[in-house]
Amino acid sequence: MVRSEGISRAQFLVGAGAAGVAAAAGSVLPAERAEAAGTAGREARRRGLTYRGVCYEVAEGETPGTAWSAARMRKDLRVIKEELHASSVKVTGDGVDRLTATSSEAAERGLHVWLEPTLGDRPEREILDHLAEAGRHAERLRRQGARVLLSVGCEFWLYVPGIVPGDDVTERIKNLLAGNFDPDRMRRRLHSFTARAAKTGRSVFRGEMSYAAAQDDEVDWSLFDIVGIDYYSFFPCRADYVRELTTYQRWGKPVAISEFGTCTFKGAPQQGGMGWNNVDYDKQPPEITGKLVRSERTQAAYLADMLEVFESMGLYAAMAYTFVTPDAPHSPEPRYDLDMASYSIVKAIKDRPHDPESDWHWEPKQAFHALARHYDRARCRPAP
């Protein structure tokens, strides 16, 4: 993340909230063409989710104090396994050393590992080389007996230069929102790079493979074993979630929610993947915009409701976004409570609130406890 939740997660999630992009690029899964998943789908619905987990990011951090730390990572993964009761963790971000160390630790703890390298704003060859190196490590873990899935990346149209106009992610966001792109050209280039990424992944990894797509991405899912969706919808009625998610089952493949979540304020679920967009980073220190009202209960209730939907449909996996966002710390002063605009299930708290270099710790939010209760109840359902 460039500014963690404020900018780079904005860059990551904007696809879920960029109105009009899907219509322009062409929706891949129209509801009227959805089909039942057949016998396998019915069996899945009886079984519930196979894997229940959380996303764990390995970003460099904005300051030395919020940078990735091996010692902190090991403590966090212990909590994810023993206190959150997750059966899976999505290790995501860039930096092969960070990805390999974190995925190895997760495997050592017996967690199912969803390894997703997400190098962005680099030449295509460099992104594919980064994927290959991470994929080779995933294959080593798999051969050692770990349960590993390789995701070849996330929302390429946003991160990979040349698919959408713009020198960096920020410019591409602006061009998408302004409609300054050619939908046909975008589709062709997205398909081409996705195919190259899938080929790269297959060349180094022999296990199950997926890709984390935005909800309206047009993806050739024949390239992958698992359909992966970053899901940030909001509906007032639970049946509408089922109706929308059923469209992804038309491929006859397992469907995984590679991300789902919401921010920590009243009305956040209605903002979907754009909840981050409530911080003014031009001010120092950054400030919350508008009149947000902190509500951990809102976040927890949304996560619990979504898990009930996913379980009822027997989806393959669900990964709550995200474990912690150190660059979006909590503050008792609402004006500076960046955690309100964060998707994390624990709140980062600076030891010295107004010191940018301050060390920090985290405390669980209601969302953490809601997930832990659900995951603990489900532990009697063993993963294959």
C-alpha positions as CSV (number, residue, x, y, z in Angstrom):
1,M,0.0,0.0,0.0
2,V,1.2,3.5,-0.8
3,R,-0.9,4.9,2.1
4,S,-2.2,1.5,3.3
5,E,-6.0,1.9,3.6
6,G,-6.0,5.4,2.4
7,I,-4.4,5.1,-1.0
8,S,-3.2,1.8,-2.0
9,R,-6.1,-0.1,-0.6
10,A,-8.1,2.4,-2.4
11,Q,-6.3,1.4,-5.5
12,F,-7.0,-2.2,-4.7
13,L,-10.7,-1.8,-4.0
14,V,-11.7,0.9,-6.4
15,G,-12.7,-1.8,-8.9
16,A,-15.6,-2.8,-6.7
17,G,-16.9,0.8,-6.6
18,A,-16.0,2.3,-10.0
19,A,-19.5,2.8,-11.4
20,G,-19.8,2.2,-15.1
21,V,-16.6,0.3,-15.7
22,A,-18.3,-3.0,-15.7
23,A,-21.0,-1.8,-18.0
24,A,-18.4,-0.4,-20.4
25,A,-16.1,-3.4,-20.3
26,G,-18.9,-6.0,-20.6
27,S,-20.2,-8.1,-17.7
28,V,-19.0,-11.7,-17.8
29,L,-21.6,-13.3,-15.7
30,P,-25.1,-12.0,-16.5
31,A,-27.7,-13.4,-14.1
32,E,-30.0,-14.7,-16.7
33,R,-27.3,-17.1,-17.9
34,A,-26.5,-18.4,-14.5
35,E,-26.8,-22.2,-14.1
36,A,-27.0,-24.5,-11.0
37,A,-23.7,-26.1,-10.1
38,G,-25.2,-29.6,-10.2
39,T,-24.5,-32.5,-7.9
40,A,-21.2,-31.0,-6.7
41,G,-22.9,-27.7,-5.9
42,R,-25.6,-29.5,-3.8
43,E,-22.9,-31.4,-1.9
44,A,-21.1,-28.2,-1.3
45,R,-24.2,-26.5,0.1
46,R,-24.6,-29.4,2.6
47,R,-20.9,-29.1,3.6
48,G,-20.6,-25.3,3.9
49,L,-17.3,-23.5,3.3
50,T,-14.2,-25.6,2.9
51,Y,-11.8,-22.9,4.0
52,R,-12.5,-19.9,6.3
53,G,-9.8,-17.3,6.6
54,V,-8.4,-13.8,6.6
55,C,-6.1,-11.8,4.3
56,Y,-2.7,-11.0,5.7
57,E,-0.7,-8.3,3.8
58,V,3.0,-8.1,3.7
59,A,3.4,-4.5,2.7
60,E,6.6,-2.5,3.4
61,G,4.7,0.0,5.4
62,E,4.9,3.8,5.2
63,T,7.4,4.2,8.0
64,P,9.9,1.9,9.7
65,G,7.4,1.5,12.6
66,T,4.7,0.1,10.3
67,A,6.9,-2.0,8.1
68,W,6.5,-5.7,7.8
69,S,8.2,-7.5,10.7
70,A,9.0,-11.2,10.9
71,A,8.6,-11.3,14.6
72,R,5.2,-9.5,14.4
73,M,4.1,-11.7,11.5
74,R,4.8,-14.9,13.6
75,K,2.8,-13.6,16.5
76,D,-0.1,-12.5,14.2
77,L,-0.2,-16.0,12.5
78,R,-0.3,-17.7,15.9
79,V,-3.4,-15.5,16.7
80,I,-5.0,-16.2,13.3
81,K,-4.7,-20.0,13.9
82,E,-5.3,-20.2,17.7
83,E,-7.6,-17.3,18.5
84,L,-9.3,-16.4,15.2
85,H,-9.7,-20.2,14.5
86,A,-9.1,-19.6,10.8
87,S,-8.3,-22.6,8.7
88,S,-6.7,-20.5,5.9
89,V,-4.8,-17.3,5.4
90,K,-4.3,-15.3,2.2
91,V,-0.8,-14.1,2.1
92,T,-0.8,-11.1,-0.3
93,G,1.4,-8.3,-1.3
94,D,4.8,-7.9,-3.0
95,G,8.4,-8.7,-2.0
96,V,9.2,-12.3,-2.5
97,D,11.2,-12.5,0.8
98,R,8.1,-11.3,2.7
99,L,5.8,-13.6,0.8
100,T,7.9,-16.7,1.3
101,A,8.6,-16.1,4.9
102,T,5.0,-15.5,5.7
103,S,3.6,-18.4,3.7
104,S,6.2,-20.7,5.2
105,E,5.2,-19.7,8.7
106,A,1.5,-20.2,7.9
107,A,2.2,-23.7,6.4
108,E,4.2,-24.6,9.5
109,R,1.2,-23.8,11.6
110,G,-1.0,-26.1,9.6
111,L,-2.9,-23.3,7.9
112,H,-4.1,-23.7,4.3
113,V,-2.1,-21.1,2.4
114,W,-3.6,-18.9,-0.4
115,L,-0.5,-17.2,-1.8
116,E,-1.1,-14.2,-3.9
117,P,1.8,-12.0,-5.1
118,T,0.6,-8.6,-6.2
119,L,3.4,-6.6,-7.6
120,G,2.0,-3.5,-9.4
121,D,3.1,-0.5,-11.5
122,R,6.1,-2.4,-12.9
123,P,6.8,-3.7,-16.4
124,E,4.9,-6.8,-17.3
125,R,8.0,-9.0,-17.4
126,E,9.0,-8.0,-13.9
127,I,5.5,-8.7,-12.6
128,L,5.5,-12.2,-14.2
129,D,9.0,-12.9,-12.9
130,H,7.8,-11.9,-9.4
131,L,4.9,-14.3,-9.8
132,A,7.1,-17.1,-11.0
133,E,9.5,-16.8,-8.0
134,A,6.6,-16.8,-5.5
135,G,5.0,-19.7,-7.4
136,R,8.2,-21.8,-7.1
137,H,8.1,-21.3,-3.4
138,A,4.5,-22.3,-3.3
139,E,5.4,-25.5,-5.2
140,R,8.1,-26.3,-2.7
141,L,5.6,-25.9,0.2
142,R,3.2,-28.1,-1.7
143,R,5.8,-30.9,-2.2
144,Q,6.5,-30.7,1.5
145,G,2.9,-31.6,2.2
146,A,1.4,-28.1,2.8
147,R,-2.0,-27.2,1.6
148,V,-1.3,-24.4,-0.9
149,L,-3.2,-22.5,-3.6
150,L,-1.5,-20.1,-5.9
151,S,-3.4,-17.0,-7.0
152,V,-1.6,-15.4,-9.9
153,G,-2.6,-11.9,-8.9
154,C,-5.4,-9.4,-8.3
155,E,-7.4,-7.2,-10.5
156,F,-4.8,-6.9,-13.3
157,W,-6.6,-4.1,-15.1
158,L,-5.8,-1.8,-12.2
159,Y,-2.3,-2.9,-11.3
160,V,-0.6,-3.9,-14.6
161,P,0.5,-1.0,-16.8
162,G,-0.9,-0.8,-20.3
163,I,-4.4,-2.4,-19.7
164,V,-5.9,0.9,-18.7
165,P,-4.3,4.3,-19.6
166,G,-2.2,5.8,-16.8
167,D,1.4,5.8,-15.6
168,D,0.5,4.6,-12.2
169,V,-2.5,3.2,-10.3
170,T,-3.7,6.7,-9.3
171,E,-3.9,7.8,-12.9
172,R,-5.6,4.6,-14.0
173,I,-8.3,5.2,-11.3
174,K,-8.9,8.7,-12.6
175,N,-9.1,7.5,-16.2
176,L,-11.5,4.7,-15.2
177,L,-13.8,7.0,-13.3
178,A,-13.7,9.6,-16.1
179,G,-14.4,7.0,-18.8
180,N,-11.0,7.8,-20.5
181,F,-10.3,4.3,-21.8
182,D,-11.2,2.0,-24.7
183,P,-13.3,-0.9,-23.3
184,D,-12.4,-3.2,-26.2
185,R,-8.7,-2.5,-25.9
186,M,-8.9,-2.9,-22.2
187,R,-10.6,-6.3,-22.5
188,R,-8.1,-7.6,-25.1
189,R,-5.1,-6.6,-23.0
190,L,-6.6,-7.9,-19.8
191,H,-7.3,-11.3,-21.4
192,S,-3.8,-11.4,-22.9
193,F,-2.0,-10.6,-19.6
194,T,-4.3,-13.0,-17.6
195,A,-3.4,-15.8,-20.0
196,R,0.3,-15.0,-19.6
197,A,0.0,-15.0,-15.8
198,A,-1.9,-18.3,-15.9
199,K,0.8,-19.8,-18.1
200,T,3.5,-18.5,-15.8
201,G,1.8,-20.0,-12.8
202,R,1.3,-23.4,-14.4
203,S,5.0,-23.5,-15.4
204,V,6.2,-23.5,-11.8
205,F,3.2,-24.7,-9.7
206,R,1.4,-28.0,-9.9
207,G,-1.4,-27.4,-7.3
208,E,-4.7,-25.5,-7.5
209,M,-4.6,-22.1,-9.1
210,S,-6.8,-19.0,-9.0
211,Y,-7.0,-15.3,-9.7
212,A,-8.6,-12.6,-7.6
213,A,-11.0,-10.8,-9.9
214,A,-13.2,-7.7,-9.4
215,Q,-16.8,-8.6,-9.4
216,D,-17.5,-7.6,-12.9
217,D,-14.2,-8.6,-14.5
218,E,-14.4,-10.6,-17.7
219,V,-12.2,-13.6,-17.0
220,D,-11.6,-16.8,-18.9
221,W,-12.0,-19.1,-15.9
222,S,-11.0,-22.2,-17.9
223,L,-7.5,-21.1,-17.1
224,F,-8.0,-21.7,-13.4
225,D,-9.1,-24.3,-11.0
226,I,-10.9,-22.0,-8.6
227,V,-13.1,-18.9,-9.4
228,G,-11.8,-16.1,-7.2
229,I,-13.9,-13.0,-6.5
230,D,-13.2,-9.9,-4.5
231,Y,-16.7,-9.3,-3.2
232,Y,-17.9,-6.1,-1.7
233,S,-21.6,-5.9,-2.5
234,F,-24.4,-4.6,-0.3
235,F,-28.0,-5.7,-0.5
236,P,-30.8,-5.2,2.0
237,C,-32.0,-8.8,1.4
238,R,-29.9,-11.9,1.8
239,A,-31.5,-13.6,-1.2
240,D,-30.0,-10.9,-3.4
241,Y,-26.5,-11.9,-2.4
242,V,-27.3,-15.5,-3.3
243,R,-28.7,-14.5,-6.6
244,E,-25.6,-12.5,-7.5
245,L,-23.1,-15.1,-6.3
246,T,-24.9,-17.9,-8.1
247,T,-23.8,-16.3,-11.4
248,Y,-20.2,-17.2,-10.6
249,Q,-21.1,-20.9,-10.3
250,R,-22.0,-21.2,-14.0
251,W,-18.5,-22.3,-14.7
252,G,-19.0,-25.5,-12.8
253,K,-15.9,-24.8,-10.7
254,P,-15.5,-24.0,-6.9
255,V,-16.1,-20.4,-6.1
256,A,-13.9,-18.6,-3.5
257,I,-14.5,-15.2,-2.1
258,S,-10.9,-14.0,-2.2
259,E,-11.8,-10.9,-0.3
260,F,-14.9,-9.6,1.5
261,G,-15.3,-7.0,4.2
262,T,-16.4,-3.5,5.2
263,C,-15.2,-0.5,7.1
264,T,-15.9,0.5,10.7
265,F,-18.6,3.1,10.6
266,K,-22.3,3.3,10.3
267,G,-23.4,3.0,6.7
268,A,-20.1,1.5,5.6
269,P,-21.5,-1.7,4.0
270,Q,-23.6,0.6,1.6
271,Q,-20.3,2.1,0.4
272,G,-19.0,-1.4,-0.6
273,G,-15.4,-1.2,-1.8
274,M,-15.2,2.5,-1.5
275,G,-15.4,2.9,2.3
276,W,-11.7,3.9,2.3
277,N,-12.6,7.1,0.5
278,N,-13.3,9.0,3.7
279,V,-9.8,10.3,4.5
280,D,-8.2,13.5,3.5
281,Y,-4.5,12.6,3.0
282,D,-3.6,16.1,1.9
283,K,-3.8,17.2,5.5
284,Q,-1.1,16.4,8.0
285,P,-2.0,14.5,10.0
286,P,-4.6,12.9,7.8
287,E,-8.2,13.5,8.8
288,I,-11.5,11.7,8.4
289,T,-13.9,13.6,6.1
290,G,-17.6,14.0,6.6
291,K,-19.4,13.0,9.8
292,L,-18.6,9.3,10.1
293,V,-19.8,7.6,13.3
294,R,-17.6,4.8,14.4
295,S,-19.4,1.4,14.6
296,E,-17.5,-1.8,15.2
297,R,-20.9,-3.4,15.4
298,T,-21.8,-2.5,11.8
299,Q,-18.6,-4.1,10.6
300,A,-19.0,-7.3,12.7
301,A,-22.7,-7.7,11.6
302,Y,-21.8,-7.4,7.9
303,L,-19.1,-10.0,8.1
304,A,-21.3,-12.4,10.1
305,D,-24.1,-12.0,7.6
306,M,-21.8,-12.6,4.6
307,L,-20.4,-15.7,6.1
308,E,-23.9,-17.1,6.6
309,V,-24.5,-16.5,2.9
310,F,-21.3,-18.1,1.8
311,E,-21.8,-21.1,4.1
312,S,-25.4,-21.6,2.8
313,M,-24.1,-21.7,-0.8
314,G,-21.2,-24.1,0.0
315,L,-18.6,-21.8,-1.6
316,Y,-15.0,-23.1,-1.5
317,A,-13.4,-20.4,0.6
318,A,-14.0,-16.9,2.2
319,M,-11.2,-14.6,3.1
320,A,-12.1,-11.6,5.3
321,Y,-10.3,-8.5,4.3
322,T,-8.1,-7.7,6.3
323,F,-6.3,-8.7,9.5
324,V,-4.5,-5.4,10.3
325,T,-3.8,-2.0,8.7
326,P,-1.0,-0.4,10.7
327,D,-1.0,2.8,8.6
328,A,-4.6,3.5,9.4
329,P,-4.5,3.8,13.2
330,H,-7.4,4.1,15.7
331,S,-7.7,7.4,17.7
332,P,-10.2,8.3,20.4
333,E,-10.5,11.6,18.4
334,P,-13.0,10.9,15.6
335,R,-11.4,13.4,13.4
336,Y,-8.2,11.4,13.4
337,D,-9.7,7.9,13.7
338,L,-8.4,6.5,10.4
339,D,-9.4,3.0,11.5
340,M,-13.0,4.0,10.8
341,A,-12.1,4.0,7.1
342,S,-10.2,0.7,7.5
343,Y,-11.3,-2.8,6.6
344,S,-9.1,-4.4,9.2
345,I,-10.6,-6.7,11.9
346,V,-8.2,-5.5,14.5
347,K,-7.4,-1.8,15.3
348,A,-3.8,-0.5,15.2
349,I,-3.0,1.8,18.1
350,K,0.1,4.0,18.2
351,D,2.0,4.0,21.4
352,R,2.6,7.7,20.9
353,P,-0.4,9.0,19.0
354,H,1.0,12.1,17.3
355,D,4.5,10.6,16.5
356,P,4.7,9.3,12.9
357,E,7.6,7.1,13.9
358,S,5.8,5.6,16.9
359,D,5.6,1.9,17.6
360,W,2.2,0.4,17.7
361,H,0.1,-2.6,18.8
362,W,-3.2,-3.9,17.8
363,E,-6.4,-4.8,19.7
364,P,-9.2,-7.0,18.4
365,K,-12.4,-5.3,17.1
366,Q,-15.9,-6.7,17.3
367,A,-15.3,-8.0,13.8
368,F,-12.5,-10.2,15.0
369,H,-14.7,-11.7,17.7
370,A,-17.5,-12.3,15.3
371,L,-15.3,-14.1,12.9
372,A,-13.7,-16.1,15.7
373,R,-17.1,-17.3,16.9
374,H,-18.1,-18.4,13.4
375,Y,-14.8,-20.1,12.6
376,D,-14.7,-21.9,15.9
377,R,-18.2,-23.3,15.4
378,A,-17.2,-24.5,12.0
379,R,-14.0,-26.3,13.1
380,C,-15.8,-29.6,13.4
381,R,-16.1,-29.6,9.6
382,P,-12.6,-30.8,8.5
383,A,-11.0,-29.5,5.3
384,P,-10.2,-32.1,2.7
